[in-house]
Amino acid sequence: LMDWEKTLRVNLTGYFLCAQQAIRRMLRQDGGAILNIGSIAGVSALGRGNFPYSVSKAGVSQMTKELAVEYAGQGIRVNAILPAQVLTPSFKAQLLSDPRFSEKLQQRLLHGIPLNRLLEPEDFVGPALFLCSAAAAAVTGVLVPVDGGNLALNAGGNHIWPVD
């Protein structure tokens, strides 16, 4: 229960509290854009012990849509990016700690990503800039997978993509 509560507190309640403060300020300045970072785990069951994480990210996705509808009339747009596995510094360190584990895990992850590569943090810059810019003035309540094609292929990693 402790893991469940901590995960929801960080991944859902934390987002809610940030959105609440941002909306208060945006209402005073005639609008703005909120960009949440969700996960493909929030729209597709991943299994493999990800239950609390997946549920928390599903909450972020639904909160994104609810806030978008609730505040659209006040000029506040709310969208989310849904990443797949990202090569963050901490994940890279994990992979480097055991090369055999690294190779096996990377191959498993890559089998579910048609672009055949893990994502880098830089892969989110373009989508984030667009969703927060005037170019996306009519975009709200949208969940944008930035996942190398993972969701398009297999709804989150349940099937294996053939890799030569």
Secondary structure, 3 states (H helix, E strand, C coil): CHHHHHHHHHHHHHHHHHHHHHHHHHHHCCCEEEEEECCHHHCCCCCCCCHHHHHHHHHHHHHHHHHHHHHHHHCEEEEEEEECCECCHHHHHHHHHCHHHHHHHHHHHHCCCCCCCCECHHHHHHHHHHHHCHHHCCCCCCEEEECCCHHHHHCCCCCCCCCC
